[in-house]
Amino acid sequence: MKAVILAAGEGRRLKPLTNRRPKPILSVAGKPLLEYVVEATRDAGITDIVLVVGYRRDRIQTHFGDGDDWGVSIEYAVQDNQLGTGHAVLQAADRVDDPFVVLNGDQLVDADGIAAVAESLGSGDDRAVMTVARSSAPQRYGVVHLEGERAVDIEEKPTEVFNAGIYGFAPSVFDAIRATDADADGELAITDVLQRLIPDDEVRTVRYRGTWTDVTHLWDVTRVTGEVLDRTGGRDEGVRESGASVADATHVGRDSRVGANATVRRGTSLGDNVTVGANAVLTNSVVLADATVGDGAVLEDSVVAENAHVGANVTVAGGPADVVVEGQYHEAVPLGAVVGDNARVEGGATLAPGTVVGDDATVAAGAVVRGTVPPGTEVRRG
């Protein structure tokens, strides 16, 4: 049995972090989201993987290659235009001859859930199998209505049991995808295909009670990082100077340095070759590779992207913050600030909760900033 992992998406709601990298390659606790999915697939006993790639696919293909480093065999299918999950699955049609599992490359799930779908698909003649789980916030997900273990309807966003995003399909599903109409935006979701199969009693469900988490918005980066570190305990491969304090359940990457008397609190992740200055305090924050946090800086609920510079005594208070993403208002989210790739926030500046500093932007020393700073912009002290 093969696994088809969907990794073609851009992740527009995660900009600026996805301007230079596809969403599945975004680092969580020291490694890309997609790497967790590949490892869970392998641990479920599936070692033949088709990665469906598209947006900035070179980053994914360069990282994973043929999959040998992970004990799997990886081949690639390309989705040139991101036209929905159903369309993405269809791109793997010429690489799949037998029943197969489908996963999202940006959702962390347990190997047991993948194995359960594979076993269920292999034990019957169903055209489709999907995982379902209960949720305290089902309005965020596609809700599945059941009779026994059979799906009888899929409702996009309201009551009790939601679609947990692991699927199993017989190869005949490709005919069903081709026969399903795209929506008004030209996109074809895999849930639309499942809805087509339900009336003929062709969709069976598997109850899922394991880990299920995704990174959709900027504030999810720190949340999911914290969850992963709580489960794994983290790793410390860096150097601590005198008096530095690094808590449990943190990640400190290779060649990273935590300065004298600096404090790295639980749930924080530092990528490779990160420098944290003396007396800095980082709480529930993610600092990606090659970035610098200056002496005395205070960051909470924040993300600092690759090669960014946060100067001495910069202050970023944590959330809650009110944030608008693609026209949708989000109230009281736990976001301090996001500093994009190669951006600079000079010494003594203050970033209000919810501030997003775009790639290559500069915030001058002592400036007070709130809201969104476009890429390449220079903000001077008023």
C-alpha positions as CSV (number, residue, x, y, z in Angstrom):
1,M,0.0,0.0,0.0
2,K,1.2,3.5,-0.8
3,A,0.6,6.8,1.0
4,V,-0.2,9.9,-1.0
5,I,0.7,13.0,1.0
6,L,-0.6,16.4,-0.1
7,A,2.1,19.0,0.1
8,A,1.4,21.4,-2.7
9,G,-0.3,24.2,-0.8
10,E,1.0,27.7,-0.3
11,G,-0.4,28.6,3.1
12,R,-1.6,32.1,2.4
13,R,-2.8,32.7,5.9
14,L,0.7,32.1,7.2
15,K,2.4,34.9,5.3
16,P,5.1,36.2,5.6
17,L,6.4,32.8,6.8
18,T,5.3,31.2,3.5
19,N,6.6,33.8,1.1
20,R,9.9,31.8,0.8
21,R,8.8,28.3,1.8
22,P,5.8,26.1,1.3
23,K,3.7,25.6,4.4
24,P,4.6,21.9,4.9
25,I,8.3,22.8,5.1
26,L,7.7,25.3,8.0
27,S,9.8,24.2,10.9
28,V,8.1,23.0,14.2
29,A,10.4,22.1,17.1
30,G,13.4,21.8,14.8
31,K,12.1,20.0,11.7
32,P,9.5,20.6,9.0
33,L,5.8,19.8,9.5
34,L,6.0,17.4,6.6
35,E,8.8,15.4,8.2
36,Y,6.5,14.5,11.1
37,V,3.9,13.2,8.6
38,V,6.5,11.2,6.7
39,E,7.7,9.6,9.9
40,A,4.2,8.8,11.1
41,T,3.5,7.1,7.7
42,R,6.6,5.0,8.0
43,D,5.8,4.1,11.6
44,A,2.4,2.9,10.4
45,G,4.2,0.4,8.2
46,I,3.8,2.3,4.9
47,T,7.1,3.0,3.2
48,D,6.1,3.8,-0.4
49,I,5.1,7.5,-0.5
50,V,3.9,9.8,-3.2
51,L,4.4,13.5,-2.3
52,V,2.1,15.8,-4.2
53,V,4.1,19.0,-4.5
54,G,3.5,22.4,-6.1
55,Y,4.2,25.8,-4.5
56,R,8.0,26.2,-4.1
57,R,8.3,22.4,-4.5
58,D,12.1,22.6,-4.8
59,R,12.3,23.2,-1.0
60,I,10.5,19.9,-0.4
61,Q,12.3,17.9,-3.0
62,T,15.7,19.1,-1.9
63,H,14.9,18.3,1.7
64,F,13.5,14.8,1.3
65,G,15.1,13.6,-1.9
66,D,14.3,9.9,-2.5
67,G,13.3,9.4,1.2
68,D,16.2,7.1,2.0
69,D,17.2,9.1,5.1
70,W,13.8,8.4,6.6
71,G,13.7,4.7,5.6
72,V,11.0,5.3,2.9
73,S,10.8,5.5,-0.9
74,I,9.5,8.8,-2.1
75,E,8.3,9.8,-5.6
76,Y,6.8,13.1,-6.6
77,A,3.7,14.2,-8.4
78,V,3.3,17.8,-9.3
79,Q,0.1,20.0,-8.9
80,D,1.0,23.0,-11.0
81,N,-2.1,24.9,-10.0
82,Q,-3.5,24.5,-6.5
83,L,-7.1,23.6,-7.3
84,G,-8.1,21.8,-4.2
85,T,-7.4,18.6,-2.3
86,G,-9.4,16.4,-4.7
87,H,-7.5,17.8,-7.7
88,A,-4.2,17.2,-5.7
89,V,-5.1,13.5,-5.2
90,L,-5.8,13.1,-8.9
91,Q,-2.2,14.1,-9.7
92,A,-1.0,10.8,-8.2
93,A,-3.3,8.7,-10.4
94,D,-0.5,7.3,-12.6
95,R,1.6,6.4,-9.6
96,V,-1.0,4.4,-7.7
97,D,-2.4,0.9,-8.8
98,D,-3.7,-0.4,-5.5
99,P,-5.6,0.9,-2.4
100,F,-3.8,3.8,-0.9
101,V,-3.9,6.2,2.1
102,V,-4.1,10.0,1.7
103,L,-2.7,12.4,4.3
104,N,-2.3,16.2,4.5
105,G,1.3,17.3,4.7
106,D,0.5,20.0,7.2
107,Q,-1.5,18.1,9.8
108,L,0.2,16.1,12.6
109,V,-1.4,12.7,13.2
110,D,-0.5,9.5,14.9
111,A,0.9,6.4,13.2
112,D,-1.9,4.4,14.8
113,G,-4.6,6.4,12.9
114,I,-2.8,5.9,9.6
115,A,-2.5,2.2,10.3
116,A,-6.1,1.9,11.3
117,V,-7.2,3.4,7.9
118,A,-4.9,1.1,6.0
119,E,-6.1,-2.0,7.8
120,S,-9.8,-1.0,7.4
121,L,-9.3,-0.4,3.7
122,G,-7.5,-3.6,3.2
123,S,-10.1,-5.7,5.0
124,G,-13.1,-4.7,2.9
125,D,-14.3,-3.7,-0.5
126,D,-15.1,-0.1,0.4
127,R,-14.3,2.6,-2.1
128,A,-13.3,5.0,0.7
129,V,-12.4,5.1,4.4
130,M,-12.0,8.2,6.5
131,T,-11.1,9.0,10.1
132,V,-13.6,10.8,12.2
133,A,-13.2,12.3,15.7
134,R,-15.1,14.3,18.2
135,S,-14.3,18.0,18.7
136,S,-15.2,20.7,21.2
137,A,-15.0,23.2,18.4
138,P,-16.6,21.3,15.4
139,Q,-17.5,24.5,13.6
140,R,-13.8,24.7,12.6
141,Y,-14.0,21.5,10.6
142,G,-16.0,19.5,8.1
143,V,-18.6,17.6,10.2
144,V,-19.4,14.0,9.4
145,H,-22.9,12.5,10.2
146,L,-22.8,8.8,10.9
147,E,-25.1,5.8,10.9
148,G,-23.0,3.2,12.7
149,E,-19.6,3.4,11.0
150,R,-21.1,4.6,7.7
151,A,-20.8,8.3,6.7
152,V,-24.3,9.6,5.6
153,D,-23.4,13.2,5.1
154,I,-20.6,15.7,5.3
155,E,-21.5,19.2,6.5
156,E,-18.9,22.0,6.2
157,K,-18.6,23.4,9.6
158,P,-21.1,22.9,12.5
159,T,-21.9,20.1,15.1
160,E,-20.2,17.1,16.6
161,V,-18.0,14.6,14.8
162,F,-15.4,16.1,12.4
163,N,-13.3,14.8,9.6
164,A,-9.8,14.1,11.0
165,G,-8.1,14.1,7.6
166,I,-6.8,10.6,7.1
167,Y,-8.3,8.8,4.1
168,G,-8.1,5.5,2.4
169,F,-9.2,4.9,-1.2
170,A,-9.6,2.2,-3.8
171,P,-8.0,3.3,-7.2
172,S,-11.5,3.6,-8.6
173,V,-11.8,6.9,-6.6
174,F,-9.9,8.6,-9.4
175,D,-13.0,8.1,-11.7
176,A,-15.1,9.6,-8.9
177,I,-12.8,12.6,-8.7
178,R,-13.0,13.2,-12.5
179,A,-16.8,13.0,-12.3
180,T,-17.1,15.5,-9.5
181,D,-17.7,19.2,-10.4
182,A,-15.3,21.9,-9.1
183,D,-16.8,24.7,-7.0
184,A,-17.4,28.3,-8.2
185,D,-13.7,29.1,-7.6
186,G,-12.5,26.2,-9.8
187,E,-11.4,24.1,-6.7
188,L,-12.3,20.5,-6.1
189,A,-12.1,19.3,-2.4
190,I,-11.7,15.7,-1.5
191,T,-14.8,16.1,0.8
192,D,-16.8,16.9,-2.4
193,V,-15.7,13.5,-3.8
194,L,-16.7,11.8,-0.6
195,Q,-20.1,13.4,-0.6
196,R,-20.6,12.0,-4.1
197,L,-19.8,8.5,-2.8
198,I,-21.9,8.6,0.3
199,P,-25.3,8.0,-1.3
200,D,-24.1,4.6,-2.6
201,D,-22.9,3.6,0.9
202,E,-19.3,3.6,-0.2
203,V,-17.7,5.6,2.6
204,R,-16.8,3.8,5.9
205,T,-15.4,5.6,8.9
206,V,-12.7,4.8,11.5
207,R,-12.9,6.5,14.9
208,Y,-9.8,8.4,15.7
209,R,-8.7,9.4,19.2
210,G,-5.1,10.3,18.7
211,T,-3.1,13.5,18.1
212,W,-4.6,15.8,15.4
213,T,-3.3,19.3,15.0
214,D,-2.7,21.6,12.2
215,V,-0.9,24.9,11.5
216,T,-3.4,27.3,9.8
217,H,-2.6,30.7,11.2
218,L,0.5,32.5,12.5
219,W,-0.4,31.9,16.1
220,D,-0.7,28.2,15.5
221,V,3.1,28.0,14.9
222,T,3.8,28.6,18.6
223,R,0.9,26.6,19.7
224,V,1.8,23.5,17.8
225,T,5.5,23.9,18.6
226,G,4.5,23.9,22.3
227,E,2.4,20.8,21.9
228,V,5.1,18.9,20.1
229,L,7.7,19.9,22.7
230,D,5.4,18.8,25.5
231,R,5.1,15.3,23.9
232,T,8.8,14.9,22.9
233,G,10.6,16.8,25.6
234,G,12.6,18.7,23.0
235,R,16.3,18.7,22.3
236,D,19.3,21.0,23.3
237,E,22.2,21.0,20.9
238,G,23.4,24.5,21.5
239,V,25.8,26.4,23.8
240,R,24.9,28.1,27.0
241,E,26.9,30.9,28.4
242,S,27.3,31.6,32.1
243,G,24.0,31.9,33.9
244,A,21.8,31.1,30.9
245,S,18.6,29.2,31.7
246,V,17.0,26.8,29.2
247,A,13.8,25.1,30.5
248,D,12.6,21.6,29.8
249,A,10.5,21.0,26.7
250,T,12.5,23.5,24.6
251,H,14.4,23.0,21.3
252,V,17.8,24.5,20.8
253,G,19.3,23.7,17.5
254,R,22.9,23.0,16.4
255,D,25.4,25.8,16.7
256,S,22.9,28.0,18.5
257,R,24.1,30.2,21.5
258,V,22.1,31.3,24.5
259,G,23.9,34.3,26.0
260,A,24.8,35.0,29.6
261,N,21.9,35.2,32.0
262,A,19.4,34.8,29.1
263,T,16.2,32.8,29.8
264,V,14.6,30.4,27.3
265,R,11.3,29.3,28.7
266,R,9.2,26.1,28.1
267,G,7.7,25.8,24.7
268,T,10.3,27.9,22.9
269,S,12.2,26.6,19.8
270,L,15.5,27.9,18.5
271,G,16.6,26.8,15.0
272,D,20.2,26.1,14.0
273,N,22.8,28.8,14.3
274,V,20.5,31.2,16.3
275,T,22.1,33.7,18.6
276,V,20.2,34.9,21.8
277,G,21.9,37.7,23.5
278,A,22.7,38.2,27.2
279,N,19.7,38.8,29.5
280,A,17.2,38.2,26.7
281,V,13.9,36.4,27.7
282,L,12.0,34.2,25.3
283,T,8.6,32.8,26.2
284,N,6.5,30.5,24.0
285,S,8.4,31.7,20.9
286,V,9.9,30.3,17.7
287,V,13.2,31.6,16.3
288,L,14.1,30.1,12.9
289,A,17.6,29.3,11.6
290,D,20.3,32.0,11.5
291,A,18.3,34.6,13.3
292,T,19.6,36.9,16.1
293,V,17.8,38.1,19.2
294,G,19.8,40.9,20.9
295,D,20.8,41.6,24.5
296,G,17.9,42.2,26.8
297,A,15.2,41.6,24.2
298,V,11.9,40.3,25.5
299,L,9.8,38.1,23.2
300,E,6.5,36.3,24.0
301,D,4.2,34.4,21.7
302,S,6.3,35.4,18.8
303,V,7.9,34.0,15.6
304,V,11.2,35.3,14.2
305,A,11.9,34.0,10.7
306,E,15.2,33.0,9.1
307,N,18.1,35.4,9.1
308,A,16.0,38.1,10.9
309,H,17.5,40.4,13.5
310,V,15.7,41.5,16.6
311,G,17.9,44.2,18.3
312,A,18.9,44.8,21.9
313,N,16.1,45.7,24.4
314,V,13.3,45.1,21.8
315,T,10.1,44.4,23.6
316,V,7.3,42.2,22.2
317,A,4.5,41.6,24.6
318,G,2.5,38.4,24.1
319,G,-1.2,38.2,23.1
320,P,-4.1,38.4,23.2
321,A,-4.3,40.3,20.0
322,D,-7.1,41.1,17.4
323,V,-5.9,40.1,14.0
324,V,-7.4,40.3,10.5
325,V,-6.3,37.5,8.1
326,E,-7.6,37.5,4.5
327,G,-10.6,39.6,5.5
328,Q,-11.5,37.4,8.5
329,Y,-11.4,39.0,12.0
330,H,-9.8,36.9,14.8
331,E,-10.3,38.1,18.3
332,A,-8.0,37.7,21.3
333,V,-5.5,35.3,19.6
334,P,-2.2,34.4,21.4
335,L,0.1,36.3,19.1
336,G,2.9,38.6,20.1
337,A,4.6,39.4,16.8
338,V,6.0,37.8,13.6
339,V,9.2,39.1,12.1
340,G,9.7,37.9,8.5
341,D,12.8,36.6,6.8
342,N,15.7,39.0,6.6
343,A,13.7,41.7,8.5
344,R,15.4,43.9,11.1
345,V,13.9,45.3,14.3
346,E,16.4,47.7,15.7
347,G,17.3,48.2,19.4
348,G,14.7,49.6,21.8
349,A,11.7,49.1,19.4
350,T,8.4,47.9,20.7
351,L,6.1,45.6,18.7
352,A,2.5,45.6,19.9
353,P,0.6,42.3,20.2
354,G,-0.5,41.1,16.7
355,T,2.2,43.0,14.8
356,V,3.5,41.4,11.6
357,V,6.8,42.7,10.1
358,G,7.2,41.6,6.5
359,D,10.2,40.1,4.8
360,D,13.2,42.5,4.4
361,A,11.4,45.3,6.3
362,T,13.2,47.5,8.8
363,V,11.8,48.9,12.1
364,A,14.1,51.7,13.3
365,A,15.5,51.9,16.8
366,G,13.0,53.1,19.4
367,A,10.0,52.9,17.1
368,V,6.6,51.7,18.4
369,V,4.8,49.5,15.8
370,R,1.4,47.8,15.6
371,G,-0.4,46.2,12.7
372,T,1.3,45.0,9.5
373,V,4.5,46.3,8.0
374,P,4.7,45.4,4.3
375,P,7.7,43.6,2.9
376,G,10.7,45.8,2.3
377,T,9.3,48.8,4.2
378,E,11.3,51.0,6.5
379,V,9.5,52.2,9.7
380,R,11.1,55.2,11.3
381,R,10.6,56.5,14.8
382,G,7.9,59.3,14.7
